[in-house]
C-alpha cells in the first residue's frame, strides 16, 4: 500500500519538481500540493494524506504553526519537515509542534522515500545533523539518575543503536553492518523495546541518558 503524501511548500517550482520526483516512486502517492500552512490544514482535512511533507518558512501560516494545528486537529496525519534550515530554533520548534521527522532539502531521493515510508509508520526520521543537535541538547540538561534497563542490549543492538542515533536509515545501517534490511528492522524493534521508547529519537535520547556510548 503506497504512502499518501501532501507536499507543502511556498515555492511552486520546488513543489512541482518534488511531485514529479515522488510520483515515479511505487511506494508514494502524491495526493496534493499546498502553498502555505493554512492550505495544508484544509487539504489534509479533505484529502486525508498519511504524511504532510512540510516546509517551515511560509507565508500566511508557517510550517511549525501548521504542524501544531494538524497534531491537534488531525493527529492521523504525520508531519515530516523538509526545509533548507537546520538551526536549533527551527529544529526544536518543529519537533515540539509534533513533526515526526526533520530533513533538509539536500536529502537524496532514496532517503526521502525511506523517510516518508517510516513516517507513515509513525517512526522518527532525522537528518544526521539534527540528530546530533538533539543529543547535544540532552547533554546540556541537568543530570538525573537514569532507570536501568531490565534487559541489557546485545553488542549487535548497541551497534544498531549507535547508527540510528546518528540519523541513519535501516537501509544504511544494513549496509554498514553487512546485514539484511529485515534483520536490521527486527534489531531496531528489539532496541526500542528494551529501551522502553516509541521511536528512534527517543532511543537516541535514552541512550545518551544511560551513557551507552
Backbone as CSV, one residue per row, in Angstrom:
resi,resn,N_x,N_y,N_z,CA_x,CA_y,CA_z,C_x,C_y,C_z
1,UNK,0.845,-1.189,0.000,0.000,0.000,0.000,0.882,1.241,0.000
2,UNK,0.639,2.176,-0.902,1.501,3.346,-1.031,1.213,4.388,0.047
3,UNK,2.207,5.241,0.276,2.088,6.322,1.251,1.456,7.530,0.563
4,UNK,0.343,8.008,1.099,-0.339,9.176,0.542,0.330,10.436,1.097
5,UNK,0.876,11.256,0.198,1.699,12.395,0.611,1.108,13.714,0.112
6,UNK,1.062,14.704,0.999,0.720,16.079,0.631,2.001,16.906,0.695
7,UNK,2.358,17.573,-0.394,3.555,18.409,-0.438,3.175,19.841,-0.066
8,UNK,3.869,20.407,0.929,3.559,21.755,1.403,4.809,22.619,1.292
9,UNK,4.782,23.589,0.366,5.932,24.478,0.153,5.449,25.710,-0.596
10,UNK,5.984,26.871,-0.249,5.510,28.095,-0.900,6.152,28.337,-2.261
11,UNK,7.136,27.539,-2.642,7.783,27.694,-3.944,7.167,26.701,-4.939
12,UNK,6.412,27.250,-5.896,5.683,26.398,-6.838,6.607,25.486,-7.635
13,UNK,7.733,26.014,-8.079,8.658,25.220,-8.885,9.204,24.048,-8.075
14,UNK,9.517,24.280,-6.803,10.022,23.197,-5.960,8.938,22.146,-5.740
15,UNK,7.701,22.597,-5.479,6.598,21.647,-5.294,6.425,20.755,-6.515
16,UNK,6.432,21.382,-7.688,6.220,20.624,-8.926,7.350,19.638,-9.174
17,UNK,8.595,20.077,-8.924,9.739,19.187,-9.128,9.697,18.019,-8.148
18,UNK,9.342,18.319,-6.902,9.278,17.264,-5.891,8.151,16.278,-6.197
19,UNK,7.023,16.800,-6.646,5.912,15.916,-7.006,6.305,15.000,-8.154
20,UNK,6.990,15.553,-9.156,7.443,14.753,-10.293,8.392,13.655,-9.845
21,UNK,9.300,14.006,-8.939,10.271,13.033,-8.431,9.586,11.910,-7.654
22,UNK,8.612,12.275,-6.823,7.980,11.289,-5.947,6.939,10.433,-6.667
23,UNK,6.289,10.986,-7.660,5.218,10.246,-8.330,5.709,9.009,-9.083
24,UNK,6.991,8.953,-9.408,7.521,7.772,-10.100,7.942,6.679,-9.120
25,UNK,7.849,6.991,-7.819,8.218,6.005,-6.802,7.014,5.134,-6.480
26,UNK,7.132,3.815,-6.599,5.966,2.951,-6.367,5.426,3.014,-4.946
27,UNK,6.273,3.439,-3.995,5.828,3.489,-2.603,5.030,4.736,-2.278
28,UNK,5.022,5.718,-3.194,4.470,7.034,-2.894,3.303,7.383,-3.818
29,UNK,2.286,7.992,-3.230,1.158,8.531,-3.991,0.985,9.995,-3.577
30,UNK,1.383,10.930,-4.442,1.237,12.358,-4.139,-0.220,12.734,-4.367
31,UNK,-0.917,13.098,-3.278,-2.359,13.347,-3.377,-2.690,14.826,-3.522
32,UNK,-1.702,15.710,-3.305,-1.984,17.134,-3.434,-0.802,17.997,-3.081
33,UNK,-0.968,19.302,-3.303,0.072,20.289,-3.001,-0.574,21.486,-2.329
34,UNK,0.172,22.106,-1.405,-0.299,23.314,-0.729,0.826,24.340,-0.715
35,UNK,0.442,25.628,-0.830,1.432,26.700,-0.908,1.721,27.341,0.441
36,UNK,0.935,27.007,1.462,1.189,27.545,2.805,0.523,26.642,3.835
37,UNK,0.779,26.928,5.101,0.257,26.069,6.155,-1.248,26.053,6.252
38,UNK,-1.888,27.193,5.978,-3.352,27.257,6.049,-3.968,26.333,5.002
39,UNK,-3.449,26.386,3.784,-3.938,25.480,2.742,-3.678,24.029,3.126
40,UNK,-2.535,23.786,3.734,-2.170,22.421,4.119,-3.173,21.837,5.106
41,UNK,-3.563,22.635,6.110,-4.519,22.154,7.107,-5.851,21.818,6.435
42,UNK,-6.314,22.687,5.537,-7.567,22.436,4.833,-7.512,21.214,3.939
43,UNK,-6.401,21.077,3.199,-6.280,19.941,2.293,-6.108,18.621,3.046
44,UNK,-5.458,18.675,4.201,-5.321,17.451,4.997,-6.696,16.962,5.454
45,UNK,-7.581,17.895,5.813,-8.928,17.514,6.213,-9.698,16.908,5.045
46,UNK,-9.430,17.430,3.847,-10.148,16.971,2.657,-9.572,15.686,2.066
47,UNK,-8.236,15.628,1.989,-7.584,14.537,1.254,-7.115,13.394,2.143
48,UNK,-6.979,13.639,3.430,-6.532,12.620,4.391,-5.221,11.939,3.986
49,UNK,-4.164,12.703,3.774,-2.876,12.065,3.451,-2.310,11.330,4.658
50,UNK,-1.408,10.420,4.407,-0.697,9.763,5.509,0.370,10.697,6.074
51,UNK,1.044,11.419,5.172,2.166,12.276,5.574,2.056,13.629,4.874
52,UNK,2.249,14.695,5.645,2.397,16.036,5.073,3.883,16.361,5.069
53,UNK,4.429,16.549,3.878,5.847,16.890,3.721,5.930,18.407,3.796
54,UNK,6.369,18.935,4.942,6.120,20.318,5.322,7.372,21.197,5.318
55,UNK,7.340,22.245,4.493,8.333,23.306,4.611,8.004,24.095,5.876
56,UNK,8.973,24.820,6.425,8.725,25.530,7.674,8.477,27.012,7.488
57,UNK,9.230,27.661,6.618,9.124,29.108,6.463,8.248,29.443,5.260
58,UNK,6.971,29.738,5.554,5.981,30.013,4.514,5.095,31.173,4.952
59,UNK,4.463,31.859,4.004,3.538,32.941,4.355,2.217,32.401,4.890
60,UNK,1.363,33.305,5.359,0.013,33.031,5.854,0.055,32.238,7.160
61,UNK,0.488,30.994,7.084,0.667,30.156,8.270,1.914,29.328,8.054
62,UNK,2.905,29.499,8.939,4.168,28.802,8.716,4.045,27.313,9.055
63,UNK,5.097,26.573,8.706,5.042,25.129,8.861,4.964,24.659,10.293
64,UNK,5.565,25.392,11.212,5.537,24.993,12.622,4.123,25.153,13.181
65,UNK,3.490,26.294,12.894,2.118,26.512,13.351,1.168,25.503,12.703
66,UNK,1.373,25.221,11.422,0.530,24.246,10.729,0.702,22.852,11.328
67,UNK,1.930,22.514,11.685,2.195,21.212,12.309,1.458,21.085,13.636
68,UNK,1.494,22.137,14.438,0.799,22.114,15.728,-0.710,21.960,15.536
69,UNK,-1.276,22.647,14.525,-2.708,22.516,14.269,-3.064,21.107,13.807
70,UNK,-2.233,20.547,12.940,-2.502,19.193,12.466,-2.421,18.187,13.606
71,UNK,-1.473,18.389,14.482,-1.341,17.466,15.623,-2.600,17.512,16.490
72,UNK,-3.163,18.718,16.655,-4.348,18.870,17.497,-5.626,18.446,16.778
73,UNK,-5.740,18.813,15.487,-6.993,18.616,14.757,-7.039,17.329,13.948
74,UNK,-5.882,16.894,13.453,-5.832,15.714,12.586,-4.610,14.862,12.941
75,UNK,-4.629,14.266,14.122,-3.452,13.527,14.604,-3.064,12.333,13.744
76,UNK,-3.960,11.899,12.865,-3.629,10.778,11.990,-2.676,11.147,10.880
77,UNK,-2.492,12.451,10.629,-1.571,12.906,9.587,-0.194,13.113,10.210
78,UNK,0.792,12.392,9.713,2.169,12.569,10.194,2.799,13.740,9.449
79,UNK,3.557,14.536,10.154,4.240,15.665,9.524,5.737,15.384,9.473
80,UNK,6.296,15.480,8.274,7.734,15.341,8.080,8.253,16.681,7.567
81,UNK,9.066,17.344,8.374,9.597,18.653,7.980,10.665,18.473,6.912
82,UNK,10.572,19.276,5.861,11.570,19.280,4.784,11.914,20.735,4.512
83,UNK,13.102,21.146,4.904,13.431,22.565,4.887,14.892,22.790,4.527
84,UNK,15.225,24.050,4.290,16.603,24.418,3.974,17.421,24.634,5.236
85,UNK,16.754,24.867,6.359,17.431,25.325,7.568,17.469,24.251,8.645
86,UNK,18.604,24.161,9.343,18.686,23.225,10.468,19.179,23.920,11.731
87,UNK,18.824,25.219,11.880,19.220,25.913,13.102,18.400,25.387,14.277
88,UNK,18.934,25.558,15.467,18.320,24.981,16.661,16.873,25.411,16.853
89,UNK,16.578,26.684,16.596,15.228,27.197,16.831,14.210,26.433,15.982
90,UNK,14.484,26.290,14.693,13.554,25.587,13.808,13.442,24.110,14.172
91,UNK,14.576,23.486,14.426,14.581,22.050,14.729,13.711,21.739,15.937
92,UNK,13.989,22.406,17.047,13.282,22.077,18.277,11.828,22.537,18.237
93,UNK,11.562,23.655,17.555,10.175,24.121,17.433,9.348,23.131,16.622
94,UNK,9.909,22.628,15.527,9.178,21.675,14.690,8.899,20.376,15.436
95,UNK,9.886,19.876,16.147,9.703,18.620,16.879,8.739,18.795,18.044
96,UNK,8.821,19.936,18.728,7.865,20.198,19.807,6.447,20.330,19.263
97,UNK,6.307,20.893,18.057,4.978,21.064,17.459,4.357,19.734,17.059
98,UNK,5.186,18.701,16.906,4.647,17.382,16.592,5.174,16.725,15.342
99,UNK,6.164,17.327,14.676,6.749,16.686,13.499,7.410,15.374,13.905
100,UNK,7.216,14.329,13.079,7.834,13.040,13.390,9.239,12.937,12.813
101,UNK,9.618,13.913,11.991,10.963,13.875,11.416,11.364,15.230,10.884
102,UNK,12.651,15.344,10.558,13.200,16.630,10.116,14.321,16.340,9.132
103,UNK,14.104,16.743,7.876,15.100,16.531,6.831,15.408,17.853,6.138
104,UNK,16.592,17.933,5.544,16.972,19.110,4.767,16.731,18.847,3.284
105,UNK,16.588,19.921,2.518,16.215,19.789,1.112,17.329,19.228,0.228
106,UNK,18.515,19.045,0.786,19.571,18.399,0.013,19.568,16.882,0.191
107,UNK,18.522,16.349,0.839,18.416,14.909,1.062,18.294,14.190,-0.288
108,UNK,18.799,12.965,-0.361,18.677,12.185,-1.591,17.246,11.686,-1.752
109,UNK,16.863,11.392,-2.989,15.508,10.898,-3.237,15.273,9.562,-2.535
110,UNK,16.294,8.717,-2.503,16.167,7.420,-1.830,15.894,7.605,-0.351
111,UNK,16.659,8.476,0.263,16.493,8.759,1.691,15.128,9.379,1.970
112,UNK,14.668,10.253,1.084,13.374,10.895,1.283,12.247,9.879,1.225
113,UNK,12.295,8.978,0.258,11.257,7.945,0.157,11.263,7.068,1.398
114,UNK,12.439,6.676,1.851,12.540,5.865,3.071,11.929,6.608,4.251
115,UNK,12.192,7.903,4.323,11.687,8.714,5.426,10.162,8.808,5.390
116,UNK,9.587,8.954,4.195,8.134,9.026,4.070,7.479,7.709,4.486
117,UNK,8.065,6.610,4.086,7.535,5.300,4.464,7.629,5.118,5.985
118,UNK,8.766,5.519,6.551,8.941,5.411,8.002,7.979,6.332,8.744
119,UNK,7.792,7.543,8.231,6.873,8.489,8.869,5.453,7.950,8.884
120,UNK,5.040,7.279,7.812,3.707,6.679,7.776,3.522,5.696,8.927
121,UNK,4.608,5.013,9.278,4.543,4.054,10.394,4.659,4.746,11.748
122,UNK,4.861,6.066,11.735,5.000,6.796,12.989,6.411,6.832,13.523
123,UNK,7.378,6.390,12.700,8.770,6.387,13.141,9.384,7.779,12.967
124,UNK,10.338,8.080,13.812,11.032,9.363,13.725,12.194,9.250,12.751
125,UNK,12.322,10.242,11.878,13.382,10.257,10.869,14.089,11.600,10.954
126,UNK,15.383,11.573,11.217,16.112,12.811,11.427,17.348,12.895,10.539
127,UNK,17.583,14.088,10.015,18.854,14.378,9.354,19.969,14.156,10.374
128,UNK,21.112,13.546,9.985,22.186,13.327,10.954,22.582,14.561,11.742
129,UNK,22.633,15.724,11.106,23.000,16.947,11.827,21.962,17.301,12.881
130,UNK,20.686,16.982,12.604,19.617,17.253,13.555,19.695,16.284,14.728
131,UNK,19.970,15.013,14.425,20.138,14.027,15.493,21.262,14.447,16.438
132,UNK,22.345,14.968,15.882,23.467,15.423,16.709,23.050,16.581,17.606
133,UNK,22.213,17.470,17.091,21.732,18.599,17.890,20.918,18.111,19.085
134,UNK,20.069,17.104,18.852,19.250,16.578,19.934,20.098,15.949,21.030
135,UNK,21.096,15.172,20.601,21.973,14.539,21.579,22.735,15.602,22.366
136,UNK,23.209,16.639,21.668,23.927,17.722,22.345,23.019,18.444,23.330
137,UNK,21.761,18.621,22.953,20.800,19.291,23.831,20.603,18.508,25.114
138,UNK,20.499,17.187,24.980,20.323,16.342,26.158,21.556,16.418,27.056
139,UNK,22.729,16.496,26.444,23.969,16.557,27.220,24.022,17.805,28.092
140,UNK,23.297,18.846,27.691,23.292,20.095,28.457,22.265,20.104,29.576
141,UNK,21.382,19.113,29.579,20.330,19.074,30.591,20.893,18.614,31.935
142,UNK,20.259,19.028,33.030,20.705,18.573,34.363,20.666,17.059,34.460
143,UNK,21.690,16.500,35.047,21.781,15.045,35.140,20.724,14.484,36.087
144,UNK,20.105,13.399,35.674,19.160,12.676,36.520,19.629,11.229,36.623
145,UNK,19.196,10.562,37.659,19.555,9.160,37.810,18.703,8.333,36.854
146,UNK,19.318,7.756,35.818,18.527,7.019,34.827,18.051,5.681,35.365
147,UNK,16.864,5.272,34.949,16.376,3.956,35.348,17.106,2.902,34.522
148,UNK,17.615,1.845,35.154,18.395,0.845,34.416,17.509,0.030,33.481
149,UNK,18.163,-0.589,32.496,17.439,-1.448,31.569,17.122,-2.785,32.227
150,UNK,15.907,-3.250,32.016,15.536,-4.562,32.548,16.300,-5.658,31.825
151,UNK,16.508,-5.475,30.503,17.255,-6.434,29.689,18.341,-5.683,28.945
152,UNK,19.620,-5.987,29.176,20.700,-5.251,28.508,20.667,-5.450,26.992
153,UNK,21.212,-4.483,26.282,21.340,-4.601,24.839,22.522,-5.491,24.486
154,UNK,22.369,-6.260,23.428,23.477,-7.066,22.928,24.473,-6.163,22.211
155,UNK,25.655,-6.693,21.922,26.660,-5.907,21.202,26.125,-5.461,19.839
156,UNK,25.425,-6.341,19.149,24.880,-6.004,17.837,23.808,-4.925,17.972
157,UNK,22.975,-5.012,18.990,21.939,-3.990,19.216,22.573,-2.637,19.536
158,UNK,23.682,-2.655,20.254,24.390,-1.399,20.540,24.937,-0.775,19.263
159,UNK,25.432,-1.611,18.355,25.914,-1.097,17.070,24.777,-0.440,16.293
160,UNK,23.636,-1.105,16.278,22.462,-0.553,15.586,22.028,0.751,16.247
161,UNK,22.029,0.779,17.568,21.630,1.981,18.309,22.544,3.157,17.992
162,UNK,23.839,2.916,17.920,24.778,3.995,17.592,24.459,4.590,16.224
163,UNK,24.193,3.728,15.257,23.946,4.196,13.898,22.600,4.903,13.767
164,UNK,21.563,4.373,14.401,20.259,5.048,14.298,20.274,6.365,15.062
165,UNK,21.101,6.449,16.106,21.224,7.706,16.847,21.907,8.783,16.015
166,UNK,22.696,8.359,15.038,23.340,9.301,14.119,22.438,9.676,12.949
167,UNK,21.210,9.146,12.942,20.248,9.513,11.914,20.210,8.598,10.704
168,UNK,20.874,7.425,10.789,20.910,6.534,9.631,19.615,5.736,9.501
169,UNK,19.222,5.474,8.279,18.029,4.674,7.992,18.355,3.182,8.156
170,UNK,17.305,2.354,8.153,17.518,0.908,8.242,18.393,0.404,7.102
171,UNK,18.175,0.933,5.907,18.964,0.501,4.750,20.432,0.855,4.938
172,UNK,20.693,2.053,5.433,22.077,2.476,5.650,22.740,1.656,6.754
173,UNK,21.984,1.333,7.797,22.524,0.501,8.883,22.838,-0.899,8.352
174,UNK,21.940,-1.439,7.557,22.156,-2.768,6.982,23.437,-2.800,6.152
175,UNK,23.648,-1.767,5.368,24.847,-1.695,4.531,26.101,-1.581,5.388
176,UNK,26.043,-0.758,6.434,27.213,-0.546,7.289,27.590,-1.798,8.064
177,UNK,26.590,-2.576,8.477,26.841,-3.755,9.317,26.793,-5.067,8.534
178,UNK,26.601,-4.973,7.202,26.548,-6.157,6.344,25.444,-7.119,6.789
179,UNK,24.255,-6.542,7.030,23.098,-7.313,7.458,21.958,-7.125,6.463
180,UNK,21.011,-8.040,6.496,19.799,-7.870,5.699,18.957,-6.765,6.311
181,UNK,18.238,-6.024,5.460,17.430,-4.919,5.966,16.348,-5.421,6.932
182,UNK,15.793,-6.608,6.657,14.801,-7.185,7.563,15.384,-7.477,8.933
183,UNK,16.646,-7.937,8.953,17.321,-8.207,10.221,17.483,-6.918,11.009
184,UNK,17.866,-5.836,10.315,18.036,-4.546,10.978,16.707,-4.069,11.548
185,UNK,15.633,-4.226,10.783,14.309,-3.818,11.261,13.964,-4.537,12.565
186,UNK,14.259,-5.842,12.626,13.989,-6.610,13.838,14.857,-6.136,15.003
187,UNK,16.117,-5.799,14.691,17.018,-5.312,15.737,16.563,-3.959,16.274
188,UNK,16.127,-3.093,15.374,15.631,-1.777,15.812,14.409,-1.955,16.711
189,UNK,13.515,-2.848,16.329,12.334,-3.118,17.154,12.732,-3.604,18.537
190,UNK,13.724,-4.491,18.592,14.212,-5.005,19.863,14.852,-3.909,20.708
191,UNK,15.627,-3.033,20.049,16.271,-1.921,20.757,15.226,-1.004,21.384
192,UNK,14.222,-0.639,20.609,13.173,0.250,21.126,12.442,-0.399,22.298
193,UNK,12.194,-1.704,22.171,11.500,-2.415,23.241,12.330,-2.435,24.527
194,UNK,13.615,-2.744,24.398,14.473,-2.813,25.591,14.674,-1.445,26.231
195,UNK,14.710,-0.411,25.399,14.870,0.948,25.933,13.551,1.521,26.426
196,UNK,12.457,0.824,26.116,11.108,1.255,26.511,10.781,2.644,25.944
197,UNK,11.050,2.783,24.638,10.756,4.042,23.948,9.945,3.728,22.691
198,UNK,9.336,4.791,22.105,8.446,4.593,20.964,9.125,4.772,19.621
199,UNK,10.177,5.593,19.568,10.752,5.900,18.271,12.260,6.109,18.367
200,UNK,12.878,6.365,17.228,14.321,6.453,17.132,14.866,7.681,17.847
201,UNK,14.131,8.778,17.810,14.582,9.977,18.516,14.666,9.710,20.008
202,UNK,13.612,9.126,20.558,13.619,8.804,21.980,14.711,7.791,22.316
203,UNK,14.991,6.883,21.390,16.052,5.899,21.609,17.411,6.590,21.743
204,UNK,17.671,7.573,20.871,18.940,8.310,20.943,19.069,9.062,22.255
205,UNK,17.971,9.679,22.689,18.000,10.425,23.945,18.181,9.490,25.146
206,UNK,17.509,8.361,25.115,17.626,7.383,26.217,19.033,6.810,26.273
207,UNK,19.618,6.554,25.109,20.992,6.028,25.083,21.961,7.029,25.711
208,UNK,21.769,8.313,25.399,22.618,9.341,25.993,22.409,9.401,27.510
209,UNK,21.170,9.308,27.923,20.834,9.340,29.347,21.525,8.214,30.094
210,UNK,21.560,7.033,29.462,22.138,5.856,30.099,23.652,5.771,29.931
211,UNK,24.220,6.653,29.111,25.657,6.611,28.878,26.107,5.380,28.125
212,UNK,25.282,4.923,27.167,25.586,3.688,26.451,26.715,3.867,25.438
213,UNK,26.958,5.124,24.996,28.081,5.403,24.099,28.395,6.882,24.159
